[in-house]
Amino acid sequence: RYHRVIRAYIEKNDYTNRKSTIKAYITPTDSIGNNLAGEQEIRLFKIGEENGLLVFQSMTPAYSGKKVIFTGDPLLHGYNNPWAYVVYTNENSRITYRVPRSQFK
């Protein structure tokens, strides 16, 4: 009950429409934007469209992919878990993510 998914909304075009999965990179930051732990690669699956944008998510409604689990232990960040991405967060932290455009060429 403490898991989440990472969702990205991507502009629909010839390149993105052909993708079924994409890579994204997430980083936990503190309330002023300082990194709390290293960047972690995650895989997002295309699950549909919403408002003209393609929707990619870390776990599909059919349970493909991985959940995102938050931990207060920085040593567990990025732990290689087959069922979940483990992300360190502390009080008032945020998650930032980036989706490299290079994978759409």
All heavy atoms as an XYZ file, in Angstrom:
864
protein
N       0.799     -1.211      0.000
C       0.000      0.000      0.000
C       0.838      1.271      0.000
O       0.315      2.355     -0.050
C      -0.965     -0.027      1.159
C      -0.332      0.141      2.487
C      -1.334      0.005      3.596
N      -0.580     -0.008      4.827
C      -1.065     -0.243      5.992
N      -2.326     -0.508      6.126
N      -0.298     -0.225      7.047
N       2.152      1.133      0.095
C       3.014      2.306      0.094
C       3.776      2.469     -1.218
O       4.731      3.198     -1.284
C       4.024      2.234      1.251
C       3.346      2.240      2.584
C       3.279      1.078      3.341
C       2.749      3.385      3.073
C       2.640      1.063      4.560
C       2.105      3.385      4.287
C       2.053      2.221      5.028
O       1.417      2.213      6.238
N       3.343      1.772     -2.250
C       4.036      1.895     -3.528
C       3.347      2.933     -4.415
O       2.204      3.287     -4.202
C       4.121      0.545     -4.239
C       2.813      0.070     -4.777
N       1.948     -0.686     -4.054
C       2.233      0.258     -5.984
C       0.880     -0.952     -4.782
N       1.024     -0.392     -5.956
N       4.083      3.382     -5.387
C       3.592      4.364     -6.356
C       4.055      3.943     -7.743
O       4.817      3.009     -7.902
C       4.155      5.757     -6.041
C       3.794      6.279     -4.679
C       2.335      6.702     -4.647
N       1.966      7.296     -3.388
C       1.387      6.653     -2.382
N       1.144      5.370     -2.481
N       1.058      7.267     -1.273
N       3.615      4.686     -8.743
C       4.137      4.523    -10.096
C       4.647      5.873    -10.562
O       4.201      6.922    -10.098
C       3.075      3.984    -11.091
C       2.629      2.595    -10.709
C       1.892      4.914    -11.206
N       5.611      5.847    -11.456
C       6.084      7.063    -12.107
C       5.391      7.112    -13.464
O       5.375      6.127    -14.200
C       7.616      7.036    -12.296
C       8.346      6.966    -10.954
C       8.078      8.230    -13.122
C       8.251      8.212    -10.111
N       4.809      8.238    -13.773
C       4.082      8.401    -15.030
C       4.638      9.615    -15.769
O       4.893     10.651    -15.171
C       2.599      8.610    -14.730
C       1.750      8.785    -15.966
C       0.307      8.948    -15.622
N      -0.287      7.630    -15.415
C      -1.573      7.414    -15.270
N      -2.413      8.432    -15.279
N      -2.031      6.198    -15.105
N       4.815      9.445    -17.083
C       5.288     10.541    -17.931
C       4.316     10.723    -19.086
O       3.849      9.746    -19.679
C       6.682     10.239    -18.464
N       4.018     11.969    -19.395
C       3.166     12.314    -20.528
C       4.079     12.849    -21.625
O       4.789     13.824    -21.429
C       2.140     13.372    -20.120
C       1.177     12.866    -19.082
C       1.457     12.974    -17.727
C      -0.019     12.267    -19.465
C       0.575     12.497    -16.773
C      -0.912     11.791    -18.518
C      -0.610     11.912    -17.175
O      -1.482     11.427    -16.233
N       4.064     12.170    -22.773
C       4.987     12.469    -23.864
C       4.190     12.911    -25.088
O       3.170     12.309    -25.427
C       5.831     11.225    -24.225
C       6.522     10.645    -22.987
C       6.812     11.516    -25.334
C       7.584     11.501    -22.379
N       4.691     13.960    -25.744
C       4.049     14.437    -26.969
C       3.995     13.325    -28.009
O       4.959     12.596    -28.216
C       4.829     15.624    -27.522
C       4.219     16.231    -28.751
C       5.026     17.414    -29.251
O       5.678     18.079    -28.435
O       4.994     17.647    -30.469
N       2.860     13.189    -28.661
C       2.669     12.153    -29.673
C       3.201     12.660    -31.009
O       2.798     13.705    -31.488
C       1.184     11.821    -29.773
C       0.875     10.669    -30.684
C      -0.622     10.362    -30.668
C      -0.959      9.240    -31.586
N      -2.391      8.935    -31.591
N       4.134     11.899    -31.596
C       4.633     12.195    -32.939
C       5.121     10.888    -33.566
O       4.969      9.820    -32.976
C       5.734     13.272    -32.894
C       6.928     12.860    -32.075
O       7.362     11.711    -32.108
N       7.471     13.801    -31.316
N       5.713     10.958    -34.749
C       6.145      9.737    -35.449
C       7.120      8.908    -34.622
O       7.058      7.687    -34.626
C       6.784     10.083    -36.792
C       5.766     10.579    -37.808
O       4.559     10.322    -37.600
O       6.177     11.211    -38.792
N       8.039      9.563    -33.907
C       9.040      8.839    -33.126
C       8.443      8.242    -31.859
O       8.643      7.069    -31.559
C      10.210      9.757    -32.753
C      10.969     10.271    -33.942
C      10.919     11.607    -34.299
C      11.741      9.414    -34.716
C      11.614     12.078    -35.394
C      12.441      9.868    -35.813
C      12.376     11.205    -36.142
O      13.071     11.659    -37.235
N       7.733      9.048    -31.111
C       7.211      8.578    -29.828
C       6.102      7.555    -30.010
O       5.956      6.653    -29.192
C       6.698      9.751    -28.973
O       5.675     10.450    -29.693
C       7.812     10.709    -28.628
N       5.332      7.676    -31.049
C       4.212      6.764    -31.276
C       4.689      5.327    -31.514
O       3.972      4.378    -31.238
C       3.365      7.256    -32.446
C       1.952      6.734    -32.381
O       1.407      6.533    -31.300
N       1.359      6.509    -33.521
N       5.916      5.169    -32.013
C       6.464      3.832    -32.282
C       7.035      3.166    -31.040
O       7.377      1.999    -31.067
C       7.557      3.922    -33.343
C       6.996      4.171    -34.728
C       8.106      4.173    -35.728
N       8.622      5.552    -35.797
C       9.595      5.952    -36.571
N      10.217      5.100    -37.341
N       9.979      7.199    -36.588
N       7.179      3.895    -29.967
C       7.796      3.361    -28.751
C       6.776      2.635    -27.883
O       5.664      3.112    -27.673
C       8.403      4.491    -27.913
C       9.599      5.130    -28.530
C      10.769      4.195    -28.409
C      12.071      4.894    -28.654
N      13.206      4.041    -28.405
N       7.166      1.482    -27.359
C       6.324      0.795    -26.372
C       6.918      0.950    -24.969
O       6.215      0.844    -23.975
C       6.156     -0.679    -26.719
O       7.407     -1.320    -26.769
N       8.242      1.186    -24.905
C       8.905      1.460    -23.634
C       9.892      2.603    -23.819
O      10.411      2.819    -24.913
C       9.679      0.235    -23.096
O      10.709     -0.100    -24.010
C       8.767     -0.955    -22.871
N      10.138      3.320    -22.750
C      11.151      4.372    -22.745
C      11.918      4.288    -21.429
O      11.460      3.675    -20.465
C      10.551      5.785    -22.921
C       9.590      6.121    -21.782
C       9.884      5.926    -24.277
C       9.091      7.564    -21.793
N      13.080      4.926    -21.402
C      13.862      5.034    -20.172
C      13.680      6.421    -19.592
O      13.626      7.411    -20.327
C      15.343      4.792    -20.443
C      15.666      3.379    -20.823
C      17.144      3.231    -21.092
C      17.459      1.826    -21.546
N      18.883      1.671    -21.889
N      13.584      6.476    -18.286
C      13.554      7.749    -17.568
C      14.542      7.621    -16.417
O      14.925      6.514    -16.028
C      12.153      8.046    -17.056
N      14.969      8.744    -15.896
C      15.937      8.763    -14.805
C      15.357      9.606    -13.680
O      14.967     10.750    -13.900
C      17.267      9.334    -15.300
C      17.860      8.470    -16.389
C      17.493      8.643    -17.718
C      18.741      7.447    -16.071
C      18.007      7.831    -18.718
C      19.260      6.628    -17.066
C      18.888      6.828    -18.382
O      19.391      6.004    -19.371
N      15.277      9.014    -12.483
C      14.691      9.729    -11.341
C      15.775     10.016    -10.310
O      16.712      9.245    -10.125
C      13.515      8.965    -10.706
C      13.936      7.576    -10.237
C      12.363      8.850    -11.681
C      12.838      6.830     -9.493
N      15.622     11.167     -9.655
C      16.553     11.602     -8.620
C      15.750     12.195     -7.472
O      14.940     13.088     -7.693
C      17.512     12.681     -9.165
O      18.155     12.199    -10.337
C      18.552     13.073     -8.133
N      15.967     11.716     -6.247
C      15.327     12.366     -5.101
C      16.104     13.633     -4.731
O      17.340     13.636     -4.745
C      15.423     11.315     -3.994
C      16.583     10.458     -4.370
C      16.698     10.511     -5.865
N      15.384     14.695     -4.457
C      16.013     15.955     -4.064
C      15.370     16.471     -2.783
O      14.242     16.108     -2.450
C      15.856     17.031     -5.161
O      14.472     17.292     -5.367
C      16.487     16.591     -6.465
N      16.096     17.337     -2.085
C      15.509     17.951     -0.897
C      14.607     19.105     -1.320
O      14.427     19.365     -2.515
C      16.584     18.371      0.103
C      17.518     19.459     -0.414
O      17.182     20.141     -1.416
O      18.592     19.637      0.175
N      14.052     19.805     -0.357
C      13.061     20.848     -0.660
C      13.632     22.014     -1.456
O      12.876     22.762     -2.058
C      12.418     21.349      0.623
O      13.407     21.880      1.487
N      14.959     22.180     -1.482
C      15.539     23.280     -2.267
C      16.258     22.793     -3.527
O      16.918     23.567     -4.204
C      16.458     24.174     -1.411
C      17.592     23.353     -0.799
C      15.682     24.907     -0.341
C      18.652     24.198     -0.096
N      16.147     21.499     -3.824
C      16.668     20.987     -5.081
C      18.012     20.292     -5.040
O      18.530     19.909     -6.073
N      18.594     20.124     -3.858
C      19.857     19.386     -3.753
C      19.596     17.893     -3.853
O      18.648     17.385     -3.251
C      20.552     19.689     -2.422
C      20.931     21.145     -2.291
O      21.473     21.737     -3.210
N      20.626     21.727     -1.147
N      20.453     17.189     -4.578
C      20.289     15.747     -4.729
C      20.500     15.039     -3.393
O      21.475     15.294     -2.702
C      21.271     15.191     -5.751
C      20.962     15.624     -7.152
O      19.978     16.304     -7.407
N      21.804     15.239     -8.082
N      19.580     14.135     -3.063
C      19.703     13.330     -1.851
C      20.375     11.997     -2.142
O      20.940     11.372     -1.251
C      18.318     13.064     -1.252
C      17.574     14.283     -0.731
C      16.157     13.907     -0.343
C      18.310     14.880      0.463
N      20.273     11.536     -3.365
C      20.865     10.258     -3.775
C      21.091     10.323     -5.281
O      20.596     11.229     -5.966
C      19.948      9.104     -3.410
N      21.806      9.355     -5.795
C      22.133      9.338     -7.217
C      20.936      9.078     -8.111
O      19.891      8.596     -7.677
N      21.115      9.404     -9.371
C      20.089      9.192    -10.384
C      19.871      7.694    -10.582
O      20.807      6.912    -10.548
C      20.566      9.848    -11.673
C      19.569      9.887    -12.767
C      20.092     10.667    -13.956
O      21.066     10.216    -14.585
O      19.513     11.719    -14.251
N      18.636      7.297    -10.788
C      18.291      5.890    -10.966
C      17.513      5.723    -12.273
O      16.548      6.441    -12.528
C      17.434      5.418     -9.794
C      17.144      3.962     -9.806
C      16.389      3.492     -8.563
O      15.910      2.386     -8.564
N      16.266      4.299     -7.542
N      17.941      4.771    -13.097
C      17.251      4.505    -14.363
C      16.027      3.643    -14.106
O      16.081      2.668    -13.370
C      18.182      3.780    -15.323
C      17.543      3.482    -16.670
C      18.475      2.725    -17.597
O      19.478      3.319    -18.040
O      18.202      1.545    -17.849
N      14.920      4.030    -14.725
C      13.698      3.228    -14.651
C      13.146      3.054    -16.063
O      13.471      3.821    -16.962
C      12.626      3.863    -13.729
C      12.170      5.215    -14.264
C      13.133      3.987    -12.312
C      10.997      5.790    -13.514
N      12.342      2.038    -16.239
C      11.727      1.777    -17.540
C      10.238      2.062    -17.444
O       9.572      1.632    -16.503
C      11.963      0.327    -17.937
C      11.702      0.073    -19.387
C      12.324     -1.220    -19.796
N      11.291     -2.247    -19.691
C      11.441     -3.488    -20.091
N      12.582     -3.891    -20.587
N      10.476     -4.349    -19.984
N       9.734      2.800    -18.434
C       8.316      3.151    -18.484
C       7.674      2.481    -19.685
O       8.251      2.440    -20.766
C       8.142      4.671    -18.576
C       8.802      5.502    -17.476
C       8.605      6.985    -17.753
C       8.269      5.141    -16.114
N       6.466      1.967    -19.493
C       5.719      1.266    -20.536
C       4.571      2.143    -21.031
O       3.885      2.776    -20.221
C       5.114     -0.030    -19.976
C       6.138     -0.991    -19.469
C       6.608     -0.910    -18.166
C       6.637     -1.989    -20.289
C       7.559     -1.798    -17.694
C       7.587     -2.884    -19.829
C       8.052     -2.788    -18.519
N       4.343      2.143    -22.336
C       3.215      2.900    -22.873
C       1.919      2.211    -22.449
O       1.732      1.022    -22.690
C       3.271      2.992    -24.396
C       2.192      3.899    -24.948
C       2.141      4.098    -26.454
C       3.222      3.585    -27.285
N       3.053      3.865    -28.723
N       1.031      2.974    -21.787
C      -0.230      2.392    -21.326
C      -1.440      2.999    -22.022
O      -2.556      2.560    -21.792
C      -0.394      2.505    -19.796
C      -0.454      3.967    -19.352
C       0.713      1.750    -19.070
C      -0.974      4.150    -17.943
N      -1.227      4.016    -22.871
C      -2.348      4.598    -23.583
C      -2.117      6.062    -23.912
O      -0.988      6.530    -23.981
N      -3.235      6.761    -24.089
C      -3.202      8.192    -24.405
C      -4.145      8.933    -23.483
O      -5.141      8.376    -23.021
C      -3.645      8.435    -25.847
C      -2.717      7.877    -26.892
C      -3.168      8.213    -28.314
O      -3.698      9.318    -28.536
O      -3.001      7.353    -29.183
N      -3.821     10.201    -23.244
C      -4.675     11.048    -22.424
C      -4.512     12.492    -22.899
O      -3.387     12.995    -22.967
C      -4.257     10.920    -20.954
C      -5.218     11.531    -19.974
C      -4.806     11.233    -18.548
O      -4.607     10.049    -18.212
O      -4.683     12.210    -17.777
N      -5.595     13.114    -23.261
C      -5.584     14.507    -23.725
C      -4.587     14.738    -24.862
O      -3.882     15.744    -24.888
C      -5.298     15.468    -22.567
C      -6.349     15.395    -21.496
O      -7.535     15.239    -21.778
N      -5.934     15.486    -20.247
N      -4.490     13.778    -25.787
C      -3.612     13.919    -26.937
C      -2.152     13.608    -26.665
O      -1.316     13.764    -27.546
N      -1.807     13.190    -25.448
C      -0.441     12.833    -25.093
C      -0.347     11.333    -24.855
O      -1.314     10.702    -24.414
C      -0.011     13.565    -23.820
C       0.008     15.091    -23.896
C       0.243     15.679    -22.514
C       1.067     15.570    -24.868
N       0.820     10.766    -25.140
C       1.055      9.363    -24.829
C       1.390      9.243    -23.346
O       2.102     10.078    -22.790
C       2.208      8.811    -25.668
C       1.985      8.809    -27.172
C       3.265      8.383    -27.890
C       0.838      7.885    -27.547
N       0.881      8.203    -22.711
C       1.112      7.994    -21.287
C       2.023      6.780    -21.118
O       1.715      5.683    -21.581
C      -0.211      7.771    -20.522
C       0.061      7.587    -19.038
C      -1.176      8.919    -20.767
N       3.163      7.001    -20.454
C       4.109      5.940    -20.122
C       4.172      5.832    -18.609
O       4.174      6.848    -17.911
C       5.499      6.256    -20.678
C       5.601      6.156    -22.169
C       5.205      7.211    -22.983
C       6.101      5.013    -22.767
C       5.310      7.128    -24.367
C       6.210      4.920    -24.155
C       5.816      5.965    -24.952
N       4.259      4.608    -18.102
C       4.170      4.395    -16.662
C       5.099      3.253    -16.249
O       5.319      2.317    -17.012
C       2.719      4.053    -16.332
C       2.369      4.027    -14.889
C       0.866      3.952    -14.715
O       0.181      4.952    -14.872
N       0.365      2.781    -14.398
N       5.616      3.319    -15.008
C       6.562      2.306    -14.535
C       5.912      0.952    -14.286
O       6.597     -0.063    -14.285
C       7.273      2.780    -13.266
O       6.340      3.065    -12.248
N       4.628      0.904    -14.079
C       3.921     -0.371    -13.968
C       2.613     -0.247    -14.729
O       1.895      0.739    -14.585
C       3.651     -0.744    -12.522
C       2.837     -2.027    -12.393
S       2.711     -2.628    -10.714
C       4.103     -3.724    -10.698
N       2.314     -1.245    -15.536
C       1.085     -1.207    -16.325
C      -0.093     -1.710    -15.488
O       0.103     -2.363    -14.461
C       1.203     -2.084    -17.579
O       1.207     -3.457    -17.188
C       2.447     -1.760    -18.376
N      -1.310     -1.442    -15.937
C      -2.478     -1.991    -15.234
C      -2.479     -3.524    -15.201
O      -3.093     -4.122    -14.333
C      -3.662     -1.454    -16.046
C      -3.149     -0.196    -16.667
C      -1.701     -0.486    -16.974
N      -1.744     -4.165    -16.132
C      -1.653     -5.630    -16.156
C      -0.459     -6.133    -15.324
O      -0.053     -7.276    -15.447
C      -1.524     -6.130    -17.592
N       0.114     -5.257    -14.492
C       1.210     -5.589    -13.569
C       2.533     -5.910    -14.248
O       3.366     -6.591    -13.675
C       0.809     -6.723    -12.612
C      -0.379     -6.348    -11.772
C      -1.636     -6.860    -12.067
C      -0.257     -5.460    -10.717
C      -2.746     -6.495    -11.322
C      -1.354     -5.090     -9.961
C      -2.594     -5.610    -10.263
O      -3.687     -5.239     -9.531
N       2.736     -5.436    -15.463
C       4.069     -5.500    -16.064
C       4.883     -4.344    -15.495
O       4.333     -3.286    -15.209
C       3.996     -5.356    -17.580
O       3.294     -6.434    -18.144
N       6.168     -4.528    -15.369
C       7.018     -3.459    -14.865
C       7.211     -3.539    -13.372
O       7.015     -4.578    -12.756
N       7.619     -2.401    -12.779
C       7.937     -2.358    -11.355
C       7.204     -1.218    -10.662
O       7.003     -0.151    -11.229
C       9.436     -2.144    -11.149
C      10.314     -3.270    -11.620
C      11.761     -2.940    -11.276
C      12.717     -4.025    -11.656
N      14.085     -3.734    -11.180
N       6.885     -1.444     -9.402
C       6.360     -0.389     -8.533
C       7.526      0.516     -8.127
O       8.687      0.158     -8.297
C       5.773     -1.002     -7.260
C       4.705     -2.022     -7.492
C       4.362     -2.691     -6.185
C       3.357     -3.809     -6.412
N       3.047     -4.527     -5.182
N       7.212      1.656     -7.555
C       8.213      2.529     -6.954
C       7.955      2.517     -5.458
O       6.837      2.800     -5.017
C       8.129      3.963     -7.518
C       9.135      4.864     -6.835
C       8.354      3.957     -9.024
N       8.956      2.154     -4.684
C       8.829      2.120     -3.227
C       9.784      3.140     -2.645
O      10.968      3.191     -3.013
C       9.148      0.713     -2.677
C       8.135     -0.289     -3.203
C       9.177      0.723     -1.148
C       8.394     -1.716     -2.787
N       9.286      3.953     -1.740
C      10.106      4.970     -1.093
C      10.615      4.449      0.249
O       9.899      3.785      0.983
C       9.299      6.250     -0.908
C       8.864      6.840     -2.216
C       7.554      6.727     -2.644
C       9.776      7.479     -3.039
C       7.149      7.246     -3.861
C       9.380      7.999     -4.263
C       8.063      7.891     -4.665
N      11.877      4.762      0.545
C      12.487      4.327      1.788
C      13.175      5.498      2.474
O      13.633      6.432      1.806
C      13.519      3.202      1.538
O      14.133      2.842      2.778
C      14.608      3.630      0.571
N      13.235      5.453      3.783
C      13.956      6.463      4.547
C      15.410      6.095      4.753
O      16.143      6.820      5.414
N      15.852      4.973      4.219
C      17.230      4.509      4.373
C      18.017      4.799      3.102
O      17.787      4.162      2.065
C      17.228      3.011      4.672
C      18.617      2.457      4.960
O      19.623      3.151      4.673
O      18.695      1.325      5.466
N      18.962      5.742      3.138
C      19.696      6.097      1.913
C      20.516      4.944      1.348
O      20.811      4.914      0.157
C      20.598      7.253      2.347
C      20.697      7.143      3.829
C      19.418      6.508      4.294
N      20.871      3.965      2.179
C      21.662      2.831      1.697
C      20.850      1.900      0.799
O      21.420      1.116      0.044
C      22.241      2.048      2.882
C      23.226      2.830      3.757
C      23.673      1.975      4.933
C      24.418      3.316      2.948
N      19.534      1.972      0.874
C      18.687      1.119      0.042
C      18.361      1.738     -1.312
O      17.818      1.074     -2.183
C      17.386      0.784      0.774
C      17.532     -0.117      2.001
C      16.193     -0.302      2.687
C      18.133     -1.455      1.614
N      18.677      3.026     -1.495
C      18.374      3.708     -2.757
C      19.029      2.969     -3.923
O      20.218      2.673     -3.903
C      18.868      5.149     -2.726
C      18.650      5.868     -4.028
N      17.431      6.380     -4.381
C      19.475      6.132     -5.064
C      17.520      6.937     -5.576
N      18.752      6.795     -6.009
N      18.233      2.650     -4.919
C      18.752      1.975     -6.099
C      18.978      0.489     -5.910
O      19.505     -0.164     -6.797
N      18.564     -0.046     -4.764
C      18.725     -1.484     -4.501
C      18.090     -2.275     -5.634
O      16.971     -1.991     -6.050
C      18.069     -1.837     -3.166
C      18.060     -3.308     -2.847
C      19.224     -3.972     -2.487
C      16.888     -4.044     -2.934
C      19.224     -5.326     -2.207
C      16.878     -5.404     -2.651
C      18.050     -6.028     -2.292
O      18.040     -7.371     -2.018
N      18.794     -3.264     -6.157
C      18.324     -4.036     -7.303
C      17.254     -5.034     -6.858
O      17.558     -6.144     -6.454
C      19.495     -4.754     -7.970
C      19.094     -5.413     -9.265
O      17.989     -5.219     -9.778
N      19.987     -6.200     -9.812
N      16.014     -4.618     -6.935
C      14.872     -5.414     -6.516
C      14.090     -5.805     -7.769
O      13.768     -4.943     -8.582
C      14.007     -4.563     -5.578
C      12.812     -5.283     -5.044
O      12.098     -5.953     -5.772
N      12.567     -5.111     -3.760
N      13.745     -7.075     -7.961
C      13.055     -7.492     -9.183
C      11.603     -7.001     -9.283
O      11.028     -7.027    -10.361
C      13.110     -9.020     -9.140
C      13.294     -9.355     -7.705
C      14.057     -8.217     -7.095
N      11.013     -6.544     -8.174
C       9.603     -6.137     -8.180
C       9.392     -4.633     -8.046
O       8.306     -4.143     -8.269
C       8.845     -6.825     -7.048
C       8.960     -8.306     -7.134
C       8.297     -9.132     -8.009
C       9.803     -9.143     -6.368
N       8.690    -10.433     -7.815
C       9.610    -10.469     -6.813
C      10.710     -8.912     -5.337
C      10.291    -11.543     -6.265
C      11.390     -9.995     -4.796
C      11.170    -11.283     -5.260
N      10.455     -3.908     -7.661
C      10.254     -2.487     -7.396
C      11.541     -1.697     -7.577
O      12.636     -2.225     -7.430
C       9.738     -2.291     -5.979
N      11.363     -0.405     -7.899
C      12.457      0.549     -7.840
C      12.434      1.117     -6.428
O      11.390      1.572     -5.949
C      12.255      1.681     -8.851
C      12.227      1.221    -10.277
C      11.039      1.168    -10.989
C      13.400      0.827    -10.925
C      11.010      0.752    -12.318
C      13.371      0.409    -12.255
C      12.179      0.372    -12.929
O      12.155     -0.045    -14.237
N      13.572      1.089     -5.750
C      13.645      1.574     -4.371
C      14.302      2.944     -4.387
O      15.429      3.103     -4.863
C      14.439      0.596     -3.477
C      14.467      1.098     -2.040
C      13.827     -0.800     -3.551
N      13.580      3.949     -3.876
C      14.020      5.339     -3.955
C      14.081      5.938     -2.552
O      13.107      5.875     -1.799
C      13.049      6.170     -4.829
C      13.499      7.614     -4.906
C      12.938      5.568     -6.222
N      15.219      6.526     -2.219
C      15.382      7.184     -0.925
C      14.673      8.531     -0.916
O      14.798      9.318     -1.860
C      16.860      7.390     -0.619
C      17.102      8.285      0.565
C      16.677      7.902      1.837
C      17.726      9.504      0.428
C      16.883      8.714      2.938
C      17.950     10.333      1.517
C      17.526      9.936      2.775
O      17.719     10.754      3.852
N      13.933      8.794      0.122
C      13.338     10.115      0.334
C      13.384     10.430      1.820
O      13.349      9.539      2.659
C      11.870     10.195     -0.140
O      11.109      9.193      0.530
C      11.750     10.018     -1.626
N      13.476     11.698      2.127
C      13.350     12.116      3.515
C      12.196     13.103      3.611
O      11.501     13.353      2.638
C      14.667     12.696      4.046
C      15.068     13.990      3.363
O      14.290     14.603      2.643
N      16.294     14.411      3.579
N      11.989     13.650      4.766
C      10.875     14.582      4.952
C      11.040     15.795      4.033
O      12.138     16.326      3.886
C      10.843     15.045      6.409
C       9.500     15.550      6.847
C       9.438     15.747      8.339
O       9.899     14.861      9.075
O       8.932     16.800      8.747
N       9.969     16.216      3.400
C       9.948     17.369      2.482
C      10.778     17.159      1.216
O      11.199     18.120      0.592
C      10.411     18.653      3.186
C       9.520     19.007      4.350
O       8.303     18.890      4.263
N      10.118     19.418      5.449
N      11.033     15.912      0.844
C      11.806     15.685     -0.373
C      10.888     15.646     -1.590
O       9.667     15.583     -1.474
C      12.603     14.380     -0.261
O      11.733     13.295     -0.140
N      11.511     15.690     -2.741
C      10.794     15.662     -4.018
C      11.482     14.664     -4.928
O      12.622     14.281     -4.704
C      10.825     17.040     -4.672
C      10.150     18.098     -3.847
C      10.279     19.439     -4.493
N       9.578     20.407     -3.657
C       9.556     21.680     -3.871
N      10.207     22.186     -4.901
N       8.892     22.483     -3.081
N      10.794     14.289     -5.980
C      11.367     13.423     -6.997
C      11.397     14.205     -8.300
O      10.394     14.777     -8.714
C      10.513     12.144     -7.191
C      10.475     11.317     -5.914
C      11.029     11.315     -8.353
C      11.790     10.727     -5.504
N      12.551     14.260     -8.922
C      12.639     14.863    -10.254
C      12.966     13.742    -11.237
O      13.591     12.745    -10.871
C      13.731     15.948    -10.326
O      14.991     15.366    -10.014
C      13.444     17.080     -9.349
N      12.511     13.899    -12.452
C      12.878     12.906    -13.452
C      13.122     13.567    -14.787
O      12.655     14.674    -15.052
C      11.842     11.778    -13.546
C      10.495     12.130    -14.132
C      10.268     12.015    -15.498
C       9.446     12.535    -13.323
C       9.030     12.299    -16.046
C       8.205     12.817    -13.851
C       8.002     12.700    -15.211
O       6.776     12.985    -15.745
N      13.907     12.877    -15.582
C      14.189     13.359    -16.928
C      14.000     12.197    -17.897
O      14.229     11.041    -17.551
C      15.589     13.956    -17.034
C      16.706     12.979    -16.881
C      18.100     13.649    -16.969
N      19.145     12.654    -16.820
C      19.665     11.959    -17.825
N      19.274     12.192    -19.069
N      20.602     11.069    -17.616
N      13.550     12.532    -19.082
C      13.352     11.554    -20.155
C      14.195     12.030    -21.323
O      13.856     13.022    -21.965
C      11.859     11.464    -20.551
C      11.667     10.464    -21.681
C      10.991     11.098    -19.348
N      15.322     11.369    -21.581
C      16.210     11.823    -22.662
C      15.531     11.799    -24.028
O      14.941     10.801    -24.414
C      17.372     10.818    -22.615
C      17.323     10.237    -21.247
C      15.880     10.228    -20.865
N      15.632     12.909    -24.733
C      15.026     13.025    -26.066
C      15.733     12.124    -27.071
O      15.149     11.743    -28.073
C      15.096     14.476    -26.530
C      14.275     15.418    -25.673
C      14.373     16.843    -26.176
N      13.761     17.013    -27.463
C      12.514     17.360    -27.693
N      11.712     17.567    -26.669
N      12.042     17.491    -28.900
N      16.992     11.768    -26.814
C      17.774     10.992    -27.772
C      17.139      9.631    -28.094
O      17.377      9.080    -29.160
C      19.195     10.792    -27.254
O      19.166     10.118    -26.014
N      16.336      9.085    -27.208
C      15.722      7.787    -27.456
C      14.551      7.845    -28.431
O      13.997      6.815    -28.804
C      15.310      7.131    -26.145
C      14.254      7.856    -25.363
C      14.088      7.289    -23.969
O      14.011      6.077    -23.794
N      14.061      8.153    -22.986
N      14.194      9.031    -28.864
C      13.082      9.185    -29.800
C      13.539      9.484    -31.211
O      12.748      9.880    -32.043
C      12.118     10.279    -29.313
C      11.535      9.969    -27.973
C      11.813     10.754    -26.877
C      10.710      8.875    -27.800
C      11.279     10.470    -25.646
C      10.160      8.573    -26.565
C      10.457      9.371    -25.487
N      14.808      9.337    -31.509
C      15.326      9.608    -32.853
C      15.523      8.331    -33.613
O      15.743      7.296    -33.081
C      16.635     10.383    -32.767
C      16.428     11.750    -32.195
C      17.737     12.483    -32.147
C      17.534     13.868    -31.551
N      18.730     14.618    -31.429
